[in-house]
Amino acid sequence: MGQEGGRAAWAFGGQVGGQGVSYGPVEVATTPATVHVRDSKHTAGPRLAVAPAAWADFVTYASGS
């Protein structure tokens, strides 16, 4: 992840889901101020943008740690 030429570089994030439900693969791109998430199958579609601290909290929660 990180930036390429001033633009966020998208990285494949794997599958997200719970209880056997797959929501499909997602991609994540980071900038110093924002973490962006998008559907890797629909890259032109809607995107989620959150603060890095909120993303870290989500990842901790989702991993069950």
C-alpha distance (Angstrom), angle and dihedral (degrees) to the residues before:
residue distance angle dihedral
M1 . . .
G2 3.73 . .
Q3 3.76 131.0 .
E4 3.77 133.1 -41.1
G5 3.78 116.0 -164.4
G6 3.81 93.0 -22.0
R7 3.80 93.8 -49.1
A8 3.77 125.8 102.2
A9 3.80 113.3 -104.0
W10 3.80 114.3 -133.2
A11 3.81 117.4 -133.0
F12 3.80 126.2 -166.6
G13 3.78 108.6 -107.3
G14 3.80 102.5 -170.6
Q15 3.76 126.7 -128.7
V16 3.76 126.9 -29.9
G17 3.77 123.3 -157.9
G18 3.73 146.5 102.9
Q19 3.78 139.7 -134.6
G20 3.80 91.5 21.3
V21 3.81 93.8 -52.1
S22 3.80 114.8 129.0
Y23 3.77 117.4 -156.5
G24 3.78 91.7 -175.6
P25 3.75 133.0 -111.3
V26 3.77 121.5 -42.5
E27 3.80 134.4 -163.0
V28 3.78 126.3 -139.4
A29 3.81 129.9 -158.4
T30 3.76 125.5 -176.5
T31 3.77 135.6 -155.3
P32 3.81 124.0 175.3
A33 3.81 91.1 -95.1
T34 3.82 104.7 30.5
V35 3.80 144.1 35.2
H36 3.81 112.9 -148.7
V37 3.82 123.4 -158.3
R38 3.81 127.0 -169.4
D39 3.79 140.1 166.8
S40 3.80 107.5 -97.7
K41 3.81 90.8 -146.6
H42 3.82 92.7 53.2
T43 3.80 104.6 34.0
A44 3.80 93.1 163.7
G45 3.81 91.3 53.2
P46 3.79 130.2 90.8
R47 3.79 119.8 -44.0
L48 3.75 133.1 -156.5
A49 3.80 119.0 -135.7
V50 3.80 121.3 -168.5
A51 3.78 138.5 164.5
P52 3.82 114.6 -92.8
A53 3.82 91.5 -115.1
A54 3.81 91.2 53.3
W55 3.82 90.3 48.8
A56 3.81 90.8 50.3
D57 3.80 90.1 50.9
F58 3.81 90.8 49.4
V59 3.81 93.0 49.3
T60 3.80 90.9 48.9
Y61 3.81 90.8 49.4
A62 3.82 94.2 44.8
S63 3.81 92.5 48.9
G64 3.79 91.1 53.8
S65 3.80 92.5 -123.6
